[in-house]
Amino acid sequence: MDFSYNISASYQDNFDQGPQLGAVPELPSTGSFEFLGQKVSSPLGIAAGLLPNAKWISGYAARGWDLLTYKTVRSIKRECYPVPNWVFVDADAGEGPVYATNDLPEDPSQISSAVCFGMPSMDPSFWREDIATSKNSLSEGQRLIVSVVASPEADWSAAQVAEDYAKCAAWAAEAGADVVEANYSCPNVCSAEGQVYMDVELADSVTKAVRSAIGQTRLLLKVGVFPDTDLQRLFLRAVAGVADGITLVNGISREVLHRDGRPVFGENYIRAGVLGRIIHEPCVAAVREAKSAIDAEGLNLALAAVGGVSSISDYQDFIEAGADAVLCGSSPMYLPDLAAEIKASL
């Protein structure tokens, strides 16, 4: 099985080399769709994570992925966590540990994996220029989403966190982002930026600051699984009318272990974000629940769904649950032509 990202190599090596992709498949023509008020060739794309620079954006754009998310960037340079950052796992449907494995299923749509990168970022002097290059590589009907996050110090106030988000968002919009995605959830980061969506007051403050900084540029907020429906509804009410939509779900956090019990990513990161087949059903349920809350409250928020999409039926699951767009997280790494397959069904 071929992979576009070499999980045995460092993040920097993958960043520099670009995706390892074969010949571009024949791309089916599609009708015109709309997402966040913008015409797109399909409501199908790649979530924040796999596309760290213009090499990766252009490589996947050429394969028919139409909503391409530039991996989360910061106002300062941030190194990636040490290797390993990405492992394949055996997992059941519970909430217990998942276990690293080298034995992959014959059907790649059944793959599950776990990641622990820590939201690395190049210096803004690089990514601001590289975003512009990424934008120029897209074809008509494709849109560039840029994911941004704050980099708070331990003593920062909520206002300082909001200011840092806004600074990154403004730079992203200026560089050419069609959509800015404020990342409010990361399963592998323990500081404030990893759990913004769990603090409604902070989320409200950050969202308003980002909106002020980017003007009319479309704004998505990326969130994780809410612990209860009350918190979810409070969050959605707070950001509706300021943000244009929500991206969910940003992985599901579980312990990631070797079979002998050792943490795969080290003692500081026993829990990490799990992706792929094992999270599809809970993510569909989360999208359905969010759609129900949005409709019940009469909120003007679009939904971009993420979680375990590796087939046409997975895509349809999210559309039927109420998603306006579907973004794949890990599957384009080992199923780079999935966009062409799904678009053929459209």
Rosetta blueprint (number, residue, H / E / L):
1 M L
2 D L
3 F L
4 S L
5 Y L
6 N L
7 I L
8 S L
9 A L
10 S L
11 Y H
12 Q H
13 D H
14 N H
15 F H
16 D H
17 Q H
18 G L
19 P L
20 Q L
21 L L
22 G L
23 A L
24 V L
25 P L
26 E L
27 L L
28 P L
29 S L
30 T L
31 G L
32 S L
33 F E
34 E E
35 F E
36 L L
37 G L
38 Q E
39 K E
40 V E
41 S L
42 S L
43 P L
44 L E
45 G E
46 I E
47 A L
48 A L
49 G L
50 L L
51 L L
52 P L
53 N L
54 A H
55 K H
56 W H
57 I H
58 S H
59 G H
60 Y H
61 A H
62 A L
63 R L
64 G L
65 W L
66 D L
67 L E
68 L E
69 T E
70 Y E
71 K E
72 T E
73 V E
74 R L
75 S L
76 I L
77 K L
78 R E
79 E L
80 C L
81 Y L
82 P L
83 V L
84 P L
85 N L
86 W E
87 V E
88 F E
89 V E
90 D E
91 A L
92 D L
93 A L
94 G L
95 E L
96 G L
97 P L
98 V E
99 Y E
100 A E
101 T L
102 N L
103 D L
104 L L
105 P L
106 E L
107 D L
108 P H
109 S H
110 Q H
111 I L
112 S E
113 S E
114 A E
115 V E
116 C L
117 F L
118 G L
119 M L
120 P L
121 S E
122 M L
123 D L
124 P H
125 S H
126 F H
127 W H
128 R H
129 E H
130 D H
131 I H
132 A H
133 T H
134 S H
135 K H
136 N H
137 S L
138 L L
139 S L
140 E L
141 G L
142 Q L
143 R E
144 L E
145 I E
146 V E
147 S E
148 V E
149 V L
150 A L
151 S L
152 P L
153 E L
154 A L
155 D L
156 W L
157 S L
158 A H
159 A H
160 Q H
161 V H
162 A H
163 E H
164 D H
165 Y H
166 A H
167 K H
168 C H
169 A H
170 A H
171 W H
172 A H
173 A H
174 E H
175 A H
176 G L
177 A L
178 D L
179 V E
180 V E
181 E E
182 A E
183 N E
184 Y L
185 S L
186 C L
187 P L
188 N L
189 V L
190 C L
191 S L
192 A H
193 E H
194 G H
195 Q L
196 V H
197 Y H
198 M H
199 D L
200 V H
201 E H
202 L H
203 A H
204 D H
205 S H
206 V H
207 T H
208 K H
209 A H
210 V H
211 R H
212 S H
213 A H
214 I H
215 G L
216 Q L
217 T L
218 R E
219 L E
220 L E
221 L E
222 K E
223 V L
224 G L
225 V L
226 F L
227 P L
228 D L
229 T H
230 D H
231 L H
232 Q H
233 R H
234 L H
235 F H
236 L H
237 R H
238 A H
239 V H
240 A E
241 G L
242 V L
243 A E
244 D L
245 G E
246 I E
247 T E
248 L E
249 V L
250 N L
251 G L
252 I E
253 S E
254 R E
255 E E
256 V E
257 L E
258 H L
259 R L
260 D L
261 G L
262 R L
263 P E
264 V L
265 F L
266 G L
267 E H
268 N H
269 Y H
270 I L
271 R E
272 A E
273 G E
274 V E
275 L E
276 G E
277 R H
278 I H
279 I H
280 H H
281 E H
282 P H
283 C H
284 V H
285 A H
286 A H
287 V H
288 R H
289 E H
290 A H
291 K H
292 S H
293 A H
294 I H
295 D H
296 A H
297 E H
298 G L
299 L L
300 N L
301 L L
302 A E
303 L E
304 A E
305 A E
306 V E
307 G L
308 G L
309 V L
310 S L
311 S L
312 I H
313 S H
314 D H
315 Y H
316 Q H
317 D H
318 F H
319 I H
320 E H
321 A H
322 G L
323 A L
324 D L
325 A E
326 V E
327 L E
328 C E
329 G L
330 S L
331 S H
332 P H
333 M H
334 Y H
335 L L
336 P L
337 D L
338 L H
339 A H
340 A H
341 E H
342 I H
343 K H
344 A H
345 S H
346 L L
